[in-house]
Structure formats: C-alpha cells, structure tokens
Amino acid sequence: MSGEEFKCENCGLSFSTQEDLEEHMKQHKRAAELFRCEK
C-alpha cells in the first residue's frame, strides 16, 4: 500500500509527508506577501 499523499491546495503538488507540505505552504505564503507588497 502506498503512503498517503499531502496535496497542496494552491498548486496541486503532492508531498509524502505533512512536514514537507507545511514547508511548501510557507513558500506560497511568503510569495503571496511579497506579491502584495509590490503592488
């Protein structure tokens, strides 16, 4: 049986662990903040 995948709701990438997904989500959050600041 394959391990459960954690899918990013923002871009659809899948990660094998919750930790990897959370780290990835932080990057989305940082990018969103930078994008807002540039406007």
N, C-alpha and C positions, 0 to 999 in steps of 0.2 A: 504493500500500500504506500502510495507516495505521500510525502509530507504536505501539510496544509499550506496553502499559499496566502500571503497577505497582499492584497491588491491596492494600489494607490488609486484613490478616487479621482485625483486630479489628472493623471496622465495614463493610467491603466497598466503601469509596470507592476510586475509581481515580484514579491520578495519571499524568501524561505523562512524568515523569522520576523517576529513583531519588532525586534530591535532594529533590524535593517530598514523596515518600513518607517519606523519613527524617525530614524536618522534622515531618510529620504524626504519625509514630510517637512522636516526642519528646513531643508534646502528650498522647498516650494515656498515656505513661509518667508524666508529671507529674500527670495527673489521677488515675491509679491510686495514686500516692504520697500525694496529698492525701486521697484517699478512705480509705486505710489509716490515715492519721494522725488522721482524725476519729473513728475507732471507739474 
